[in-house]
Amino acid sequence: MAPVGYNFNANKSTYRSKERGGKNRRIIIFTALTVILAGILYFATGGRSEEKSDDGAKKQYVSLAPKPEQFKTPPRLTVEKGPGFQTAAEQSFPKMEALFNKARVAYAQEKYADVRKYCYQIFDSREVPDENSLWKKTAELLGRANTKIIFSDFHFPEKKLNYHVKPNDGLRKIASLYNTSIEAVQRSNNMKLTNLNVRLGKTFNIYKGDWEIIISKSRRKLYLFDGKKIFKVYDAGIGKQNRTPTGVFKTGKKIKNPDWDSPKGKKLFGDKENVLGTRWISLVPNGKTSRQVSGLGIHGTWDPASIGQAESNGCLRLLNKDVEELFAIIPEEGKSIPVTIIK
């Protein structure tokens, strides 16, 4: 190929073509050097650019261009497991295991505040994935410790307070004041559940929670939060054929030993065809969730094998013992808490 700048009408270069060629070569070399220098500066700064704000301070911008792989689902690959291969469920976390063992010892010694401390250190580390057995063991132990605290007179000033009964007080009023239930107040103070008496001057030991529920359909789990911390995790059953909706709800009516208005008519509590178990907690659409969603709730079941499965008509199922516990923790009707159902 002839050199750039040659006069192709002649078989030799002219002075003009040489001059033009020299200029062109200098332009190309300058452009190439500029591109190379810009590239070096870009990678040296990590793709950041700086700009001065009105007050003279430097603003820093980071390139947030999404990577192409974020827009596609990676194909399913068959991975041949070598000697050192471990799934997320199989990975070991020695430091976190050591914390869990401390929590287990503390539980045996009834040091429930220490159990919480160690378990939350594991969760807050963000190291252990929730499909790992250590995460599951930690959640189960934490839940047991938390229910020991809330349902006993265990001294726990971080979350429990003393309430001195005033004139015209009743259990429902006291429970409402502290975002709890009548049963939780009774059990926290060693009262029989049939005892509704409130004596003037009596001091109640009350756990004040900031409750929220998140339900994951894909994981088949109900997560009870106190503030930003997991309080307890329950295994759940969901609706068949994707009948359980996602969205934002709030708790509504709470019913012990519920009757069931089935498609075939009313089934009283105790009827073998009544599928609701021992407790019912209704869920009311909230926020942007469609108001047409009705009849949804969290309830118990007489069929433990359905937990973790998609077998209901749309409601969320818990074991009877679990729904009874949840029922006793969350506030009475009229003091609702948020419930979010996610995929």
DAZINOR-V550465 format. One record per residue. SS is DSSP state (A for helix, B for strand, O for the rest). PHI is phi as a letter, one per 30 degrees, with the letter a starting at -180 (NA if undefined). D_FIRST is the distance of its C-alpha to the first C-alpha in Angstrom with 1 decimal. Layout:
ss:SS phi:PHI d_first:D_FIRST
ss:SS phi:PHI d_first:D_FIRST
This chain:
ss:O phi:NA d_first:0.0
ss:O phi:d d_first:3.8
ss:O phi:d d_first:6.4
ss:O phi:d d_first:8.8
ss:O phi:j d_first:11.7
ss:O phi:d d_first:10.5
ss:O phi:d d_first:12.8
ss:O phi:d d_first:11.1
ss:O phi:d d_first:14.6
ss:O phi:b d_first:14.6
ss:O phi:c d_first:12.6
ss:O phi:b d_first:13.5
ss:O phi:d d_first:13.8
ss:O phi:c d_first:17.2
ss:A phi:e d_first:19.7
ss:A phi:d d_first:19.5
ss:A phi:d d_first:15.8
ss:A phi:d d_first:16.2
ss:A phi:d d_first:19.1
ss:A phi:d d_first:17.6
ss:A phi:d d_first:14.7
ss:A phi:d d_first:17.4
ss:A phi:d d_first:19.4
ss:A phi:d d_first:16.7
ss:A phi:d d_first:16.0
ss:A phi:d d_first:19.8
ss:A phi:d d_first:20.3
ss:A phi:d d_first:18.0
ss:A phi:d d_first:19.7
ss:A phi:d d_first:23.0
ss:A phi:d d_first:22.6
ss:A phi:d d_first:21.5
ss:A phi:d d_first:24.5
ss:A phi:d d_first:26.8
ss:A phi:d d_first:26.0
ss:A phi:d d_first:26.6
ss:A phi:d d_first:29.8
ss:A phi:d d_first:31.0
ss:A phi:d d_first:30.5
ss:A phi:d d_first:32.4
ss:A phi:d d_first:35.2
ss:A phi:d d_first:35.4
ss:A phi:d d_first:36.0
ss:A phi:d d_first:38.2
ss:O phi:c d_first:40.5
ss:O phi:i d_first:40.5
ss:O phi:i d_first:39.2
ss:B phi:c d_first:42.1
ss:B phi:b d_first:42.3
ss:B phi:c d_first:45.2
ss:B phi:b d_first:47.0
ss:B phi:c d_first:50.3
ss:O phi:d d_first:53.2
ss:O phi:d d_first:55.8
ss:O phi:c d_first:57.8
ss:O phi:i d_first:55.0
ss:O phi:d d_first:54.7
ss:B phi:d d_first:51.3
ss:B phi:c d_first:50.5
ss:B phi:b d_first:48.3
ss:B phi:c d_first:46.3
ss:B phi:c d_first:44.9
ss:O phi:d d_first:42.2
ss:O phi:c d_first:44.1
ss:O phi:d d_first:41.3
ss:O phi:d d_first:42.6
ss:O phi:d d_first:40.7
ss:A phi:e d_first:39.6
ss:A phi:d d_first:41.9
ss:A phi:d d_first:44.9
ss:A phi:c d_first:44.5
ss:O phi:b d_first:44.7
ss:O phi:d d_first:47.3
ss:O phi:d d_first:46.1
ss:O phi:d d_first:46.7
ss:O phi:d d_first:49.8
ss:O phi:c d_first:48.8
ss:O phi:d d_first:51.0
ss:O phi:c d_first:51.1
ss:O phi:d d_first:52.4
ss:O phi:d d_first:54.9
ss:O phi:d d_first:54.4
ss:O phi:e d_first:57.2
ss:O phi:c d_first:56.4
ss:O phi:d d_first:55.6
ss:O phi:b d_first:57.9
ss:O phi:d d_first:58.0
ss:O phi:e d_first:59.1
ss:O phi:d d_first:62.6
ss:O phi:c d_first:62.7
ss:O phi:d d_first:61.4
ss:O phi:c d_first:63.9
ss:O phi:b d_first:64.4
ss:A phi:e d_first:66.9
ss:A phi:d d_first:67.5
ss:A phi:d d_first:68.2
ss:A phi:d d_first:70.4
ss:A phi:d d_first:72.4
ss:A phi:d d_first:73.0
ss:A phi:d d_first:74.0
ss:A phi:d d_first:76.5
ss:A phi:d d_first:78.0
ss:A phi:d d_first:78.3
ss:A phi:d d_first:80.1
ss:A phi:d d_first:82.5
ss:A phi:d d_first:83.2
ss:A phi:d d_first:83.9
ss:A phi:d d_first:86.5
ss:O phi:c d_first:88.1
ss:O phi:i d_first:88.2
ss:O phi:c d_first:86.0
ss:A phi:d d_first:84.1
ss:A phi:d d_first:82.7
ss:A phi:d d_first:81.0
ss:A phi:e d_first:79.7
ss:A phi:e d_first:78.0
ss:A phi:e d_first:76.6
ss:A phi:d d_first:74.9
ss:A phi:d d_first:73.7
ss:A phi:d d_first:72.1
ss:A phi:d d_first:70.4
ss:A phi:d d_first:68.7
ss:A phi:d d_first:67.7
ss:A phi:d d_first:66.6
ss:A phi:d d_first:64.3
ss:O phi:i d_first:62.1
ss:O phi:d d_first:61.2
ss:O phi:c d_first:63.1
ss:O phi:d d_first:61.8
ss:O phi:d d_first:64.5
ss:O phi:d d_first:64.0
ss:O phi:d d_first:64.9
ss:A phi:d d_first:68.5
ss:A phi:d d_first:69.1
ss:A phi:d d_first:68.4
ss:A phi:d d_first:70.8
ss:A phi:d d_first:73.5
ss:A phi:d d_first:73.1
ss:A phi:d d_first:73.5
ss:A phi:d d_first:76.5
ss:A phi:d d_first:78.2
ss:A phi:d d_first:77.5
ss:A phi:d d_first:79.0
ss:A phi:d d_first:82.1
ss:A phi:d d_first:82.6
ss:A phi:d d_first:82.1
ss:A phi:d d_first:84.7
ss:A phi:d d_first:87.1
ss:A phi:d d_first:86.8
ss:A phi:d d_first:87.2
ss:O phi:c d_first:90.0
ss:O phi:b d_first:92.2
ss:O phi:c d_first:93.9
ss:O phi:e d_first:91.3
ss:O phi:d d_first:91.0
ss:O phi:b d_first:87.5
ss:O phi:d d_first:87.5
ss:O phi:d d_first:83.7
ss:O phi:b d_first:84.2
ss:B phi:c d_first:87.9
ss:B phi:b d_first:90.5
ss:B phi:c d_first:94.3
ss:B phi:b d_first:95.7
ss:B phi:c d_first:99.4
ss:O phi:d d_first:101.0
ss:O phi:c d_first:102.2
ss:O phi:e d_first:104.8
ss:O phi:i d_first:103.7
ss:O phi:d d_first:100.8
ss:O phi:b d_first:100.0
ss:A phi:d d_first:97.5
ss:A phi:d d_first:95.3
ss:A phi:d d_first:95.2
ss:A phi:d d_first:94.4
ss:A phi:d d_first:91.7
ss:A phi:d d_first:90.1
ss:A phi:d d_first:90.2
ss:O phi:c d_first:88.1
ss:O phi:h d_first:85.7
ss:O phi:b d_first:87.3
ss:O phi:c d_first:89.7
ss:A phi:e d_first:93.4
ss:A phi:d d_first:93.0
ss:A phi:d d_first:90.7
ss:A phi:d d_first:93.4
ss:A phi:d d_first:96.1
ss:A phi:d d_first:94.3
ss:A phi:d d_first:93.3
ss:O phi:b d_first:96.9
ss:O phi:h d_first:98.5
ss:O phi:c d_first:100.1
ss:O phi:d d_first:100.9
ss:O phi:d d_first:98.8
ss:O phi:d d_first:102.1
ss:O phi:c d_first:103.1
ss:O phi:c d_first:102.2
ss:O phi:d d_first:104.6
ss:O phi:b d_first:103.5
ss:O phi:c d_first:106.1
ss:O phi:e d_first:106.2
ss:O phi:j d_first:105.1
ss:O phi:d d_first:103.3
ss:B phi:c d_first:100.0
ss:B phi:c d_first:97.1
ss:B phi:c d_first:94.1
ss:B phi:b d_first:91.1
ss:B phi:c d_first:87.3
ss:O phi:c d_first:85.3
ss:O phi:c d_first:82.0
ss:O phi:c d_first:79.0
ss:B phi:d d_first:78.2
ss:B phi:a d_first:75.2
ss:B phi:c d_first:74.2
ss:B phi:b d_first:70.7
ss:B phi:c d_first:70.4
ss:B phi:c d_first:67.3
ss:O phi:d d_first:67.3
ss:O phi:d d_first:64.5
ss:O phi:d d_first:66.3
ss:O phi:h d_first:69.7
ss:B phi:b d_first:71.0
ss:B phi:c d_first:73.2
ss:B phi:c d_first:72.6
ss:B phi:c d_first:75.4
ss:B phi:c d_first:74.4
ss:B phi:c d_first:76.7
ss:O phi:i d_first:74.7
ss:O phi:c d_first:71.2
ss:B phi:c d_first:72.5
ss:B phi:d d_first:72.9
ss:B phi:c d_first:76.7
ss:B phi:a d_first:76.7
ss:B phi:c d_first:74.5
ss:B phi:c d_first:76.0
ss:B phi:d d_first:74.8
ss:O phi:b d_first:74.8
ss:B phi:c d_first:74.7
ss:B phi:b d_first:72.9
ss:B phi:d d_first:73.0
ss:A phi:d d_first:72.0
ss:A phi:h d_first:69.2
ss:A phi:h d_first:67.8
ss:O phi:d d_first:71.1
ss:O phi:d d_first:71.2
ss:O phi:d d_first:69.5
ss:O phi:c d_first:67.4
ss:B phi:k d_first:68.2
ss:B phi:c d_first:70.5
ss:B phi:b d_first:74.3
ss:B phi:b d_first:77.4
ss:B phi:d d_first:80.5
ss:B phi:b d_first:83.5
ss:B phi:d d_first:86.7
ss:B phi:c d_first:87.7
ss:B phi:b d_first:90.2
ss:B phi:d d_first:92.0
ss:O phi:h d_first:92.8
ss:O phi:d d_first:91.1
ss:O phi:d d_first:92.0
ss:B phi:b d_first:89.2
ss:B phi:d d_first:88.9
ss:B phi:d d_first:87.1
ss:O phi:e d_first:85.9
ss:O phi:c d_first:89.2
ss:B phi:j d_first:91.4
ss:B phi:d d_first:92.6
ss:B phi:c d_first:92.7
ss:O phi:d d_first:95.0
ss:O phi:d d_first:94.2
ss:O phi:j d_first:95.2
ss:O phi:d d_first:94.5
ss:O phi:d d_first:92.4
ss:O phi:c d_first:90.1
ss:O phi:d d_first:89.5
ss:O phi:c d_first:86.0
ss:O phi:d d_first:86.0
ss:O phi:i d_first:87.5
ss:O phi:c d_first:89.6
ss:B phi:b d_first:87.7
ss:B phi:b d_first:85.8
ss:B phi:b d_first:83.6
ss:B phi:d d_first:82.3
ss:B phi:c d_first:78.8
ss:B phi:c d_first:78.6
ss:B phi:e d_first:75.3
ss:O phi:b d_first:74.3
ss:O phi:i d_first:71.6
ss:O phi:d d_first:69.1
ss:O phi:d d_first:70.2
ss:O phi:e d_first:71.6
ss:O phi:d d_first:75.3
ss:O phi:d d_first:75.6
ss:O phi:d d_first:75.2
ss:O phi:b d_first:78.9
ss:O phi:i d_first:80.9
ss:O phi:c d_first:78.4
ss:B phi:a d_first:79.8
ss:B phi:c d_first:79.9
ss:B phi:b d_first:82.7
ss:O phi:d d_first:84.0
ss:O phi:a d_first:84.1
ss:O phi:c d_first:86.5
ss:O phi:c d_first:83.6
ss:A phi:e d_first:81.9
ss:A phi:d d_first:79.4
ss:A phi:d d_first:77.9
ss:O phi:d d_first:76.7
ss:O phi:i d_first:73.0
ss:O phi:c d_first:72.7
ss:B phi:c d_first:72.0
ss:B phi:b d_first:75.3
ss:B phi:d d_first:77.0
ss:O phi:d d_first:77.1
ss:O phi:k d_first:75.0
ss:O phi:d d_first:77.1
ss:B phi:c d_first:76.4
ss:B phi:c d_first:78.6
ss:O phi:b d_first:79.8
ss:O phi:e d_first:82.4
ss:A phi:e d_first:85.9
ss:A phi:d d_first:86.3
ss:A phi:d d_first:83.0
ss:A phi:d d_first:83.6
ss:A phi:d d_first:87.1
ss:A phi:d d_first:85.7
ss:A phi:d d_first:83.0
ss:A phi:e d_first:85.8
ss:A phi:d d_first:87.9
ss:A phi:d d_first:85.1
ss:O phi:d d_first:83.8
ss:O phi:d d_first:85.9
ss:O phi:d d_first:88.5
ss:O phi:e d_first:87.8
ss:O phi:j d_first:87.3
ss:O phi:b d_first:85.3
ss:O phi:d d_first:82.1
ss:O phi:b d_first:79.0
ss:B phi:d d_first:75.3
ss:B phi:b d_first:73.9
ss:B phi:c d_first:70.2
ss:B phi:c d_first:69.0
ss:B phi:c d_first:65.4
ss:O phi:d d_first:63.3
